[in-house]
Amino acid sequence: MLAPVRLSEGVHWVGVNDRTTELFENLWPLPHGISYNAYVVEGADRIALIDAVKGLFVPDYLDALERLLGPGRQPDYLVVNHLEPDHSGALGAVRARFPGLRVVGNRKTAEFLEHLHGVGGDDVLVVGDGDTLDLGGRALRFGLVPMVHWPETMVTLDTGSGVLFTGDVFGGYRALEGALFDDETHVPARVEGEMLRYFANIVGKYSPMVQKALPKVRALEPRMLAPSHGVVWRGAIDHVIGLYDRWSRHETDPGVTIAYGSMYGGGERLAERLSRALREAGVATVRVHNLARSHASYVLRDVWRYRALVVGTPTYNLGVFPAVDALLRLLEDKRLERRLLGITGTYGWSGGGVKGVRAFGERCPGWEVVEPVVEARFTPKAGHFRQVEELAANLAARLER
């Protein structure tokens, strides 16, 4: 967007879009890019930058700052809500451009700053939970929200405007397409899906800490939520906080995700028959992923959203097919709770795949295996398809409870 955008009197967005990076954290796909949001809060006496941008985008960021501040005006503080390099990568360049700038963060931020950027001593102002920083006519109030999703994460409220700068909280994938605010775009189609994918990929493992953070966010009574990625929320604040509340409670919608591996077509045939049988049983939402093609980022998003997961695997070297096994390990790492689990599989000269999936379900807290477990030798027969239809009916019945 390459120009400052006004959020409120004395508060501006000075972020950048990244339409070049293919993988976020070198792991999660970015087909629609991502934004790195940074902000400026101007008081009567002092100016604070809120977060920064990825190092690759320093020229655009500094240009936006100079456009906004004009010649001769220098910021006094750089508030670091979250220290990951996609937000703090420009820190060195900013300090070089604006000598005397102090970095503001909590005790953990200060510890990490020294290791990551070699910044310490009087160059860092350490703040605690509930502390304020006077800018003249307005103050910044800091709230610590540790482990959402790093130990040093915090949120910063501009008391003058009611804008709450939330770091990664409430953020999402997707570059901004000229629209900075949620009420300038079609939120469900354009924003919420990528916001959920970001939550499931990055934040969801720390859901208990999200639950601890949300009351603090509500108590600050924000009039605007300004995250470090994605749109700024001003028209649907209660809605977006409610989404985070549901997702971090592991609450679900009544749908089914089918995630399968198939080497020679048998597993795919079971998945195809199951998808139709689920529709015939009255399940309105079915998502199907061939794990040889679907990135786990998208599968994880759907599993986080819908209550039932059906895992299909061939046996491979006496165990779970590698692509399926990778998904199961990821799901277990994310500590996802309370799902219905259906299991289908195939085997040839020896079994083991289905056994591995069942063991996964038994390890996950609150997961329930829905019978029948369908396992075909070499290729599915008519009896296996009848079992698939029974599984679909049982899943549909459980989704209605």
C-alpha positions in Angstrom: 0.0 0.0 0.0 3.1 2.1 0.4 1.5 5.0 2.3 0.6 5.7 5.9 -3.1 4.9 6.7 -4.9 6.8 9.5 -6.5 4.7 12.2 -7.4 7.5 14.5 -6.1 11.0 15.4 -2.4 10.6 16.0 -2.4 6.8 15.1 -1.3 5.5 11.7 -0.5 2.2 10.0 3.0 2.2 8.4 3.2 -1.5 7.4 4.1 -3.4 4.3 2.7 -6.2 2.1 4.8 -9.3 1.3 3.7 -11.0 -1.9 7.0 -12.7 -2.5 7.7 -15.0 0.4 6.3 -18.5 -0.3 6.4 -20.0 3.1 5.7 -18.3 6.4 8.3 -19.5 9.0 9.7 -21.4 6.0 6.8 -23.9 6.7 3.3 -22.6 6.0 2.2 -21.6 2.4 1.4 -18.0 1.6 -0.4 -18.2 -1.8 -2.0 -14.8 -1.1 1.0 -13.2 0.7 0.9 -11.6 4.1 1.2 -8.2 5.7 3.6 -7.0 8.3 1.7 -4.4 10.2 3.5 -1.6 12.0 2.1 1.5 13.6 2.9 5.0 14.9 1.3 6.7 17.9 2.0 10.5 18.2 1.6 12.2 21.5 2.1 15.9 22.2 5.6 15.3 23.6 6.8 11.9 22.2 6.3 9.5 19.4 6.2 5.7 19.7 6.6 3.2 16.9 4.6 0.0 17.6 6.4 -3.0 16.2 8.3 -2.9 12.9 8.6 -5.1 9.8 10.6 -7.9 8.3 14.2 -6.9 7.4 13.6 -7.3 3.6 11.2 -4.4 3.7 13.2 -1.9 5.6 13.3 0.7 2.7 9.5 0.8 2.3 9.0 1.0 6.1 11.5 3.8 6.6 10.0 5.7 3.6 6.5 5.4 5.2 7.8 6.7 8.5 9.5 9.7 6.9 6.4 10.5 4.9 4.3 10.5 8.0 6.7 12.3 10.4 8.3 14.7 8.0 11.8 16.2 8.1 13.5 16.5 11.4 10.9 14.6 13.6 12.2 11.5 15.2 10.4 8.8 17.1 11.4 8.3 20.8 10.3 4.7 21.3 10.0 1.4 19.5 7.5 -0.8 21.3 8.1 -4.5 20.7 5.0 -6.5 21.3 6.6 -9.6 19.8 10.2 -10.2 18.9 10.1 -12.6 16.0 12.1 -11.4 13.0 9.0 -10.8 10.8 8.3 -7.9 13.3 11.7 -6.9 14.7 13.8 -7.5 11.6 14.0 -3.8 10.8 15.0 -2.9 14.4 18.7 -2.4 13.6 18.0 -0.2 10.6 15.4 1.9 12.6 17.9 2.5 15.4 20.6 3.5 12.9 18.2 6.0 11.2 16.9 7.4 14.5 19.7 7.6 17.1 18.5 7.8 20.6 15.5 5.6 20.0 14.7 3.4 23.0 13.3 -0.1 22.6 10.3 -0.8 24.9 9.5 -4.3 26.0 9.0 -6.5 29.1 11.7 -8.4 31.0 11.6 -11.4 28.6 11.8 -9.0 25.6 14.9 -7.4 27.1 16.5 -10.9 27.6 15.8 -11.9 24.0 16.8 -8.5 22.5 20.3 -8.9 23.7 20.7 -12.3 22.1 18.8 -11.5 18.8 19.9 -7.9 18.1 22.7 -7.2 20.6 20.6 -4.4 22.2 20.6 -3.8 25.9 21.4 -1.5 28.8 19.9 2.0 28.6 18.8 1.4 25.1 15.9 -0.7 26.5 13.0 0.5 28.6 11.6 -2.5 30.5 7.9 -2.4 31.3 5.6 -4.6 33.4 2.0 -5.7 33.2 -0.2 -2.7 33.6 2.6 -0.1 33.3 2.0 3.0 31.3 4.2 5.2 29.1 3.3 8.9 28.8 3.6 10.4 25.3 1.9 13.7 26.2 -1.8 13.9 26.2 -2.0 10.1 25.7 -0.4 7.1 27.2 0.4 3.6 26.2 -0.7 0.8 28.6 1.0 -2.6 28.4 -0.6 -6.0 29.1 1.5 -9.1 29.2 0.1 -12.2 27.5 3.0 -14.7 27.7 3.0 -17.8 25.5 0.6 -16.4 23.0 2.7 -17.6 21.4 6.2 -16.7 22.7 7.2 -16.0 26.3 7.6 -12.2 25.7 4.3 -11.5 23.9 2.3 -8.5 25.1 -0.4 -6.1 23.9 -0.3 -2.3 24.0 -3.3 0.0 24.3 -3.2 3.6 23.2 -5.4 5.2 25.8 -6.1 8.2 23.7 -7.7 6.4 20.8 -8.6 3.0 22.3 -6.6 1.2 19.6 -5.1 -2.1 21.0 -2.0 -3.3 19.3 -2.2 -7.1 19.6 0.9 -8.5 18.0 0.2 -11.9 16.4 -3.2 -12.2 18.3 -6.1 -11.8 15.9 -3.8 -11.8 12.9 -4.1 -13.8 9.7 -2.4 -14.7 6.5 -3.2 -12.8 3.3 -1.7 -9.5 2.1 -3.9 -6.5 2.3 -5.6 -5.7 -1.0 -6.0 -2.0 -0.5 -8.4 -2.6 2.4 -6.8 -2.1 5.8 -10.0 -2.4 7.9 -12.4 -5.4 8.4 -15.4 -3.3 7.3 -13.7 -2.5 4.0 -13.7 -6.2 2.9 -15.9 -9.2 2.9 -14.7 -10.8 6.1 -16.0 -14.4 6.0 -14.7 -15.2 2.5 -11.6 -13.0 2.4 -10.3 -12.9 6.0 -11.7 -15.5 8.5 -10.5 -18.6 6.7 -6.9 -17.4 6.6 -7.2 -16.1 10.1 -8.2 -19.6 11.3 -5.4 -21.1 9.3 -2.9 -18.8 11.0 -4.4 -19.6 14.4 -4.3 -23.3 13.9 -0.8 -23.2 12.5 0.8 -20.8 14.8 -1.2 -20.0 18.0 -3.5 -22.9 18.6 -1.1 -25.1 20.5 -1.1 -22.4 23.2 -4.9 -22.3 23.5 -4.9 -22.4 27.3 -2.7 -19.2 27.3 -5.1 -17.6 24.8 -7.9 -18.3 27.3 -5.9 -16.5 30.0 -5.2 -13.6 27.7 -8.7 -12.9 26.4 -10.1 -11.5 29.7 -7.2 -9.1 29.8 -8.0 -8.0 26.2 -11.7 -7.5 27.1 -10.8 -5.6 30.3 -8.9 -3.0 28.2 -12.1 -2.2 26.4 -10.5 -1.7 23.0 -12.3 0.3 20.3 -10.0 -1.1 17.6 -7.8 -4.3 17.3 -4.6 -3.7 15.4 -2.7 -7.0 14.9 0.7 -7.5 13.3 -0.7 -9.4 10.3 -4.0 -8.9 8.4 -6.8 -6.5 8.7 -7.4 -4.0 11.5 -10.6 -4.8 13.3 -12.9 -1.9 14.0 -16.4 -3.1 12.9 -16.5 -6.6 14.4 -14.4 -6.5 17.5 -16.7 -8.6 19.6 -17.0 -11.1 16.7 -13.3 -11.6 16.3 -12.7 -11.9 20.0 -15.5 -14.5 20.1 -13.8 -16.5 17.3 -10.6 -16.7 19.3 -12.6 -17.7 22.3 -14.3 -20.6 20.4 -11.1 -21.7 18.7 -9.0 -21.7 21.8 -11.8 -23.7 23.6 -11.5 -26.3 20.8 -15.2 -25.7 19.9 -16.2 -26.9 16.5 -18.7 -26.7 13.7 -20.6 -29.9 12.6 -18.6 -31.0 9.7 -16.2 -33.8 8.6 -12.6 -33.6 7.3 -11.4 -36.6 5.4 -7.6 -36.8 5.2 -6.2 -39.8 3.4 -3.1 -41.3 1.8 -3.3 -43.7 -1.1 -0.6 -45.4 -3.0 -2.5 -47.5 -5.5 -6.0 -46.1 -5.4 -7.7 -48.2 -2.8 -7.6 -45.6 -0.1 -8.8 -43.0 -2.5 -11.8 -45.1 -3.4 -12.8 -45.4 0.2 -12.5 -41.7 0.7 -14.6 -40.9 -2.3 -17.3 -43.3 -1.3 -17.2 -41.9 2.2 -17.6 -38.3 1.1 -20.8 -39.1 -0.8 -22.1 -41.3 2.0 -21.7 -38.5 4.5 -23.7 -36.1 2.2 -26.4 -38.7 1.9 -26.4 -39.1 5.6 -27.1 -35.4 6.0 -23.7 -33.9 6.7 -23.7 -30.5 5.2 -19.9 -29.8 5.3 -17.3 -32.3 4.1 -13.7 -31.4 3.3 -11.5 -33.9 1.5 -7.7 -33.8 1.5 -5.3 -36.1 -0.4 -2.3 -35.8 1.8 0.1 -36.3 -1.1 -1.2 -33.0 -2.4 -2.8 -31.0 0.4 -0.4 -29.1 2.6 -0.9 -29.9 6.3 -1.5 -26.2 6.9 -4.9 -26.4 5.2 -5.8 -29.8 6.7 -5.0 -28.5 10.2 -7.3 -25.5 9.6 -10.2 -27.8 8.7 -9.6 -30.2 11.5 -9.5 -27.3 13.9 -12.9 -26.1 12.6 -14.9 -29.3 12.2 -15.7 -31.9 14.8 -15.0 -35.1 12.9 -11.8 -36.3 11.2 -11.6 -39.4 9.1 -8.0 -40.6 8.6 -7.3 -43.0 5.7 -4.0 -44.8 5.5 -2.4 -47.6 3.6 0.1 -49.7 5.6 3.6 -48.7 4.7 6.6 -50.6 6.0 4.4 -52.1 8.8 3.1 -48.7 9.9 1.2 -45.6 9.0 1.8 -44.1 5.5 4.5 -41.3 5.9 2.3 -38.4 4.7 -0.5 -39.5 7.1 1.9 -40.1 9.9 3.3 -36.5 9.5 -0.2 -35.1 9.9 -0.9 -37.2 13.0 2.3 -36.0 14.6 1.4 -32.4 13.8 -2.1 -32.8 15.3 -0.7 -34.4 18.4 1.8 -31.6 18.7 -0.9 -29.0 18.5 -2.8 -30.6 21.4 -6.1 -30.6 19.6 -8.9 -31.9 21.9 -12.3 -33.5 21.6 -12.7 -34.8 18.1 -14.6 -37.7 16.5 -12.2 -40.0 14.6 -13.1 -42.3 11.8 -10.5 -44.7 10.4 -10.2 -46.3 7.0 -7.2 -48.2 5.6 -5.7 -50.7 3.2 -2.9 -53.3 3.6 -1.3 -55.9 1.5 1.1 -58.6 2.8 0.9 -57.2 6.4 -1.1 -54.7 8.4 -0.1 -51.9 10.8 -1.4 -48.6 9.4 -4.8 -48.7 10.8 -3.4 -49.9 14.2 -1.2 -46.8 14.2 -4.1 -44.4 13.6 -6.2 -46.0 16.3 -3.3 -45.6 18.8 -3.1 -41.9 17.8 -6.8 -41.5 18.6 -6.3 -43.2 22.0 -3.5 -40.8 22.9 -5.4 -37.6 22.1 -7.4 -36.0 24.9 -11.1 -36.4 24.5 -11.0 -38.1 21.1 -13.6 -40.8 20.3 -13.1 -43.5 17.6 -16.3 -44.0 15.7 -16.9 -47.5 14.5 -16.7 -49.3 12.2 -13.0 -49.1 11.4 -12.8 -50.0 7.8 -9.7 -51.9 6.6 -9.4 -53.6 3.2 -6.8 -56.0 2.0 -5.2 -54.8 -1.2 -8.4 -53.3 -2.6 -11.8 -52.4 -1.2 -14.7 -54.8 -2.0 -18.5 -54.4 -1.8 -18.5 -55.2 1.9 -16.0 -52.5 2.7 -18.1 -49.9 0.9 -21.1 -51.0 3.0 -19.0 -50.5 6.1 -18.1 -47.0 4.8 -21.8 -46.2 4.6 -22.3 -47.4 8.1 -19.4 -45.3 9.3 -20.9 -42.2 7.5 -24.3 -42.8 9.2 -22.7 -43.2 12.6 -20.6 -40.0 12.2 -23.7 -38.1 11.1 -25.6 -39.3 14.1 -22.8 -38.3 16.5 -22.5 -34.8 14.9 -26.1 -34.1 15.8 -25.6 -34.7 19.5 
